[in-house]
Amino acid sequence: MELEIILMFAVLLTTVVLFAFEVFPVDKIAFFIIVSLALLGLVSPEEAISGFSNSATIAVLALMILAIAMEENGVINWLTSSMGKIKSLPLLFMAPIFMIVTAGISAFISTTAVVIVFIKIINRLSEKFDIPQSKLLLPISFAGILGGSCTLMGTSTNLLVNSVAKNLGAEKLGFFEFSLLGLTFLAISIVYLTLALKWLPSGKNKDLKEDYDIGSYTTQIRINAESKLVGQKIEDTFLFDNPDISLLKLTRHYQEHKSPGKYVTLKADDELLLMCDLENLARLNESEDLNISEEKYLKAPTSKTDAGDKKPQSSDIEERVFVELLMLPGASLLGKTLGNLRDFMLQDVIPLAIKKRRTRIRTDNRLVRSSADKLVLKPGDRLLVEAEKQHLSSLNAIENVVILQEFEGTTGASEFKRYFSLSVLVLVIVMAATGLLSIMVSALTGVCLLLVTGNLDLTTVYKKINWQIFFLLAGMIPLGFAMNNTGADMWISEQLLGFLSGRPNWVVTGTLFLVTMLMSGVVSNNATAIIMTPIAISVAQGLELDFKPFLLAVMFAANFSFFTPVGYQTNTLIYGIGNYKFKHFLVIGGILSLLLWVVATFLLTQML
């Protein structure tokens, strides 16, 4: 084996480990790949950055922008507006309807954007009608993935397989060329998942206070001059020792101290914002000589001039509510701890608690509020904040964060914007499906039409676009060049050919499908597609068989990693929200993956 191939495999192995154990965010891993390949001389400088100008990368970016426009202008909400009407149906009928609608929309709009909308819908139904959301979230995530696999523009994986294959001389895939296969897989999956509902958790729905173990009151107290707290450090008081009382804010002379440290000395007239239950409120009132108000947080004067002669009036009292925020990949709050989040939040928004999603390394789902400096936000985590109800719409300004609760502000998009945006989407689909324009050009044309007519704001796009996906694609594409340059793809193909030569076609197809599917459960589906597509083409050439079934095997298999919560972005999002365990994906998703593997092997073999 040549040195270049060994270096190529070293980069591949390192990439797989980084993906598998989530050592770094995927965009950082992408930069590692670009730099490593360039420094080792496995690609030219031009090839190293070729991913940023690749047609598939630009097409995915344009499609993500279109998805943002559809969400902002109320198109997705409008398409799903009737879902609340099925609340009275049994789960055996409700779940298939949710899956069919999710899959249908995901075939043309970003799967992640569609699933996020359905997460909100299911969350509201769960709160209002006690429908167990864990029975619906996993099925709609799987259905979104399956629906996206039905068209060429449905997922970035499909576009990548098509792009890499064209660069290697294979015939490009048609827009609806494999839709019948995709619909077959979808139909089988809907039947199976409906029957598997009984194995999904069905615990009692919890509201925010139960879910986060929050007391009944968030209240403000003023320390009297006679209080025992005067002159004491926070660490020496009940504020530090009592796990049922949380100190959220200290206000001294109208100067706010968010998350005050344990060494701060308390003084007379200090105002403390506390979170506790009624029992502790009564105990404080009796024993600590404090002025306690059961009203919500009082706003301090905004100017120093007013601060000297004006006290907060009752008119300054604002209704404050608890809001749950879901962290998406690329969110601006990722990597922040509960201790330093306050410096990054909007004014008057108080971060209270973090609900961690489970990972393969961290399998518990406990809420930890005592170690605020160690608890770091990651994709899929939920952050509980307290905010003024009338200012909730400002939370939408936080990048890649989804408001999960029912009292978020409704979209103000007009009917014209909604219908015009939907017309643009239909136009994009028609132009791409008929071959009049490529998917990249048609998607860019759609974005341009929305911008020119004022139906899309680039400021919103910059905040909501998932840049991690863009950089991941840009970083992974040079990996395909490197495998071709070093001959690593040919070496792997030769080993596979040595094993598969002389065997029936169904063994060849099934092996390629299984290897791709298992790999996509460890690394991202996009990375898997880029690595496996050149290998699939080389195997087809070596066996003198048609390319197309092999390309479709890679495309579908890369998407069908249902057996792990990290194989696809939507699975990561619903992992913690639905209170699933890893076994739910391993068993229910694993059986589905094996079922689709058998069916796909049979159907794709018929094409050879």
N, C-alpha and C positions, 0 to 999 in steps of 0.2 A: 504494500500500500504506500503510495507516495505521500511526502510530507504535507503537501497542500490538502490532500483529502483528510489526513489526520487532524490538521488545524481546523478544517471545515467541521468535522465531527465534534471537535472540542467546543467550538462556538455553538453548535446545535445542542450539545448536551448541557452546556451552561444555560442556554436559553430555556430549555425544557425545565431545568431545575428552578430557575427564577420564576417561570410561569406557574409551576406546580405548587410551590411553597409561598407564592405571593410575597416574595422578598421585597420587590419594588413595584410601584405602579407600572402598568403596561407601557405607558409612554416613555418612562425611563429605560425600560428594557429595550424598547425600540431604538433609542439613542445608543445604548450599549452595542446593539447589533451593528448599526451603521458604522460607528467608530472602530469596533473590533475588526470588521471585514476590511475597512480601508487601511488600518494600520498593519494588518497582516498581509496586505497585498492581494487579497482574494478577489477584490473587485477594484475597478478603476474609480477615481474620485467622481467621475460623471455617473457611473453606475451606482455608487454609494448613495447619491442623493436623487436617483432617478424616481424613487417612490413618490416624491413630492409633485412630480409632473405626470405621473402615470395616469392614464385615462380612467382606470378603475378607481383610483384614489379620489380624483376630482369628481367622478360620477357619484361616489358615496357621499362626498361632502355636499354636493348639490342636492342629493336626495334627502340628506339630513336637514338641510335648510328648508326644503319643501315640507318636510314633516313638521318642523317648527311653525311654519306658516299655517299649516292645517290645524295645528293645535291652538295657536294664538287667535286665529280667526274663527274658531269654534266649529270647524268642519268635523273633527273627530268626535267632539261632544254631541254634535247634531246627529251624526251617524249612529251614535250609541244612546241617544236620548230616550229611546223606547225600552231600554233594558230594565229600567225600574219597574215596568209594568208586569214583569214576569215573577215578581217577588212572591206571589201566592202559589206558584207552581212547585211541585215536589222537586227535590234535588235531582232526581233521575231525569227530569225533563229540563230543569233549569240549566244544569251543567252543559249538556250538549248544545243548547241554544247559545250560551256564552262562548263555547268553543268555536262554533260555526261562524258567529259574527266576528270574533277576534281573528280567526284565520282568514276570513274574507277581506277584512280591512288590511291585515298584515301583508297580504300578497302585493300591495301597492304602496303602502306607507310603512315607514320604519317600524319594525316589530317592537322595539323598545318603547317608542312613543305611544304605540297603541296599547301595550300592556300596562304602561303607567296610568293611562286613562282608565283602564278597567280595574286597576288596583284601587283607584279613587272610588269608582262606582261600587265595587264590592265592599269597600270599607264603609261606605254610607249605608248600604243595604244591611251590613252586619250590625251597625250601630242602631239602626231604626227598627229592623225586623228580626233581629237575633238570628240571622242566617250565618252559619259557621263559615267564615271566610277561608279557613284552611281547606274546605272542601272544593273551593272554586279557584283559588290562586294558582295552584300547581297545574290544573288542567288548562287554564287560559294561557299560562306561560308556554306550556308544551304546544298548545294549539297555535299560538303566535309564531313559534319557530316553524311548525309544519306548514302554516299558511305562507310564510315568507319563502319557503322552499319551492313554492308552486310556480313562480315567475322569475325571470332573469333579474328584475329589479327588486325582488322581494327582500333579499339579504345581500350584504356586502360579500359574503362567501361565494354566492353565485356569480357575482360580477368578477371576483378575483379569479376563480377557476376559468371563466371565459377569457379573461384578459391574458392570463399566463399561457393558456392553451393556444391562443392566437399568436402570441409572441414566439411560440415553439413550432408554429406551422400547422396547427390543427385547425379544422373548420370551426368557425364560431357557432355558438348555440343560438337558436331562435328564441324570441321572447316567451312564447307559450309552448315551445317544443317539448318540454318535459312536464307540462302542467297535468296531464292525465296521470302520470306516475305520482306526482305530488298529491293529487286529489285522492288517489288510491291509498297512499300512506296515511293521509289525513282521515279518511273514512274509517280505516282499521283502528287508528289511534283513538278516535272519538268513541267508538264502541267499547274498546278496551278500557279507556279511562273512566267511562261512565260506570262500567262494572267494578272498577277498582276504587270507586268513591268510598266504599265501606272500610277500606284500609287506610284512608287518610284521617288525620287527627280531627276530632270533633269537639274539642274542649269548649267550655263556656266562653262566650265573647266577653272580653274585658274592656272597660272604658279606660281612658288614659290614667286616671288616678289609681285604679287597681293594677294596671299593667306596669306602672312605674312606682308603685308603692308610695304614692304621694299623700300627704295629710289633707284634711278637708279645708284647711285655711292657709292662704298666703296673706300675712298681716304685717302691719307696721307698728313698732313700739318705740316709745321715747323713754330714754333712761333718765329718771329723776335724780336730783342732786343727792337724795338720801339713799339711793339704791346701793346694794352691796356690790354691784358690778363696777361702780366708779373706781378707777385706779387699777383695775385688774386687767391682765392680758387675756385675750380671747381664749388662749389655750388653757387657762386656769378656770374657765367658767363652764356652765352647762352648755353654752353654745358650741363648744368643741367636743365635749364628752358625750352628749346625748345624741344617739343616732337618729332619733325621731324628730330632731329639730335641725333645720339647715339655715345658716346665715347666708342670705343672698346678696345683701348690699348694706353698706354703712354710709349714712349721710351725716356730715359734720359741717355746720355753717353753710349748708346748701352745696357743699362740695361732695360729689358722690365717689365712694371708694368701692368699686366692684370687686367681689371676691377678696375681702380684706384678709390679710395674713394672720396667722395665729399669734404673732408677736405684737399685734396692734393693741395699745392700751385704750380701754374704753373711758369715755369722759361723760360728764353730765350733759344732757340735752342731745346726746347722740341719737340718731334715728336709725333703727335696724329693720330691715325687711327680712322677715322670717317665714319659713314654710314649716308648719306643724299641724297637729290635729287639735281637736277641741279640748281634749283632756290636758294637753300641755299648755294650751292657752289659759285654762282655768288655773293651773298650777303656777304659771308665771304671774298672773294677776294677784294671787294670794301671797306668794313668797318673795318675789323679787322687787316689789315696790316699783312697778313699771306702769306707764300709761299705755294701755293696749287698745288698739282700734281694730275692729273686725272689718273695717273698710279696706278697699284695695289700695294699691300704691298711690301716694300723693306726688304729683309733679312739682318739682321745685321751680322757683322763678328762673327765667332764662337769662336775666342780666344781673350784673353785680349791683347796679343802681337799685333795682327792685328788691334785691336780696336784703338790703339793710333795713327797709321799712315795711316790707310786705310779707305776710305769712300766707301759706297755701290756703286757699279757700275751697269750700266744698264744690264749687264749680269746676275746680281743677281735677276732680276725681274722674278717672276714666275707667270704663269697664275693661277688665283684663281677663284674658282667656288663655287656656293651655292649647298649644299647637304642636303637632307632631310633624317633623320634617324628615324626609327620606333622602339619604345621601346617594347621589348617582356617581358613577365614575367621572372624574374630572371636576367634581364640586370644589368650589373655592375654599370650603371649610375642611376638606380632607387633610389629615395630618395634624390637625389642631387638637389640643386636649381640652377637657372640660374646664381646666383651670385658666387657660388663656383664650378660650373662645370669646369671652366677653369683649376682648379688644377688637374682634373681627365682626361682631354682630352689629346690626343697625341700632340706632338710638331707641331706647325704651324697650328693646327686646332682650329678655333675660334668659340665657341658657340654663336649664335646670338639671337635666339628666340625659344620659346616653344609654340607649338600648343596643347592645352589641349583637350583630348577626353571628351565627356559628360559622366557624371555619374548620378545616381538617386539623388545624393545630389547636384552636380554641373551640372546644366542643360545648362549653356551657353557654347559657344565655342569660346570665345573671346581670342585673343592673348594679354598677359600682359607682357610687357617688363619693365614697370616702377617699379614694385615691385619684383625685381629679387631675393630678399632674402626670399620671401614668396611662389614663384612659384616652386613647387616640381614635379619632373618627376615621373610619374606612368605608369604602363603597358598600352599600347595603345596610349600614347602621342607621338607626333612627335617633334623632335629637329632639328632646322635648324642650320647648321654650315657652316663656310667658310673654304675652304682648298685648297691646291695646287692640280691642276688637276692630275698631274703625280704621286701624292702620295695618291690618293684616295683608292688604294688597302689596305693601312695600316689601314683604318677604319674597315676593316673586322676583325681586331684583337680585337675589342671591343666586350665583351661577350654579347650574346643575343640581338644584335642590327642589324636591317636590313636596308641596303641602298636602298631607294626607287627610286632614280633617275637613268636616263638612262645612265649616264656617269660613272657608277661604273665599276671597272675592270672586264673583262671577265675571266671566269675560264680557267686555263691553263691545264686542265686535258686532257690526251691523249685519243685516241680512244680505246686503249687497256684497260685503266683504266675504261672507261665508260662501255664497253662491259663486262669486267670481273665483275665489280660491279653489273651490271644488272643480270649476270649469277648467281652470289651468291644469289641475292634476289630471283630469280626464284627457286634456289635450296632450300632455306629456306622455301619458300611457299610449294613446293612439299613435303618436308620432314614433315612439320607440317600438311598439308592437308591429306596425306596418313596415318598419324598416326605412321609413322616410328620413329619419335622423337616428343617429346612435343614441344610446341611453344617456351618455354624457352630454351630448349637445342638446338633446331634448330637455333634460333636467335643467341645464344651465339656461335654456330659453325660458322655461317656466319660472325660474328664479328671477330672471330679468324682467319678465312681464309683471310679476308681483311687486318688484322694486319700483318700476317706472310708474305703476298705477297707485303707488302709496299703500299697497296692501301688505307690505313687509318692511319691517324696520331693522336695519343692519345692527343697530345697537343691541336690540333684543337677540339677534342671531349670535353676536359675539359672546353674549353671556350664556346662552342656552345650548350652543353647539357642543357636542361631545368631542372636544379636541383630542382626547386620549385615543379614540378610534382612528381619527385622521393620522396621528403620529404613529400609531401601531401599524397601520397599513403602509405608511411611507417607510417605516423601518424594516418591515418584513419583506417587502418586494426585492430589495437588494440581496436578500438571502437566496432567492430563487436564481439570481444571476450568479452568485457565488457557487451554488451547487452545480450549475452548468459549467462555469469556468474551470472549476477544479476537477470535474468529472465525478463528483460524489454521487450525483443522481444516477449516473451510469453504473457506478460500482454497486449501489444498492439494488438497482434493477437487475444486474447480473446475478447477485445473490438470490434475488427472488425468482429469476428465471431458472436458476439451477434447481430451486425447490419445486417450481410450478411446471417446468417443462414436462410434457407428456401427460399431464393431469387433465381431467375433464374441465370444460370451460366454467362450470359452476364452482369448482374449487378455486380457480383463478379469480373469478369475480368476487366470490365470498371472502377470500383471504384479503384482497385489496380493501374491500368494504370494512371488514372487521378491524384491520390494522389502522385504517383512517379513523374509524369511530373511537377506538380506544385512545388514540393519540389526542383527539379533540377533547377528551375528558380531562386531559392533563394540561395541555396548552390551549390557547384560544382557537376557536374554529377558523379564524382567518389565517393564523399562522400554520395550522394544519393543512389548509387548502393550498397555501403557497409551497409548502414542503412536499406534499404528496402529488400534486398535479404533474410536475415533470417526471416523477417516478412512474405514475400511471401511464403516461405517454410512452415512456421508454419500454415498459413491460408490453404494451400493446404492439409496439414496433417489433420487439424481439419475438413475440409469438405470432406476428403477422395477422393481427386481429384489428377490428375496427376500433378507433379511438373513443368514439362517443360513449359506449356503455361504461368504459373505464372512467371517463371524465364525470359522468353522472354518478358513478359510484363514489368518487371522491367528494363531489358536491353535496350529495345527500348525507353521506356518512359524517362529513365534517359538521353538519348541522344537527345530527341526531345523537348528540352526547347527553341523553336524558338521565344517565345514571350518576351524575355528579352535579352539585349545585354551582360549580364554578365553570362548567363547560360552556355556558351561554349567559350573556349579561342578564337576561330577564330572570333566569333561575337564581342568580345571585341576589336580585332585588326581592324576590318573593320568599327567599329562604328564611330570613328572620321574621318578616311580617306575618307569615302563616304559621310561625312556631313549628316549622318542620324540623325533623332530625335528618341526619345524613342517610339513615336507613330508608327513609321514604323515597329519596332519589335512587339509592342503590338498588332497592327491591322493586318498587313500582316503575321507576324510570328504567332500571336495568332490564326488567322483563319486556318493557315496550321496545327498548333498543334491540334486544335479541329477536323479538317478533318482527320488527321492521327489517332487520338484517336478513332473516330467512326469506321474507317476502321479496325484498329488493334483489337478493341473489337470484331468486327464481325469475323475476321479471327482466332483470338486466341481462341474464344469460340468454333469454329468448331473443335478444337484440343482436347477438353475435352470429 
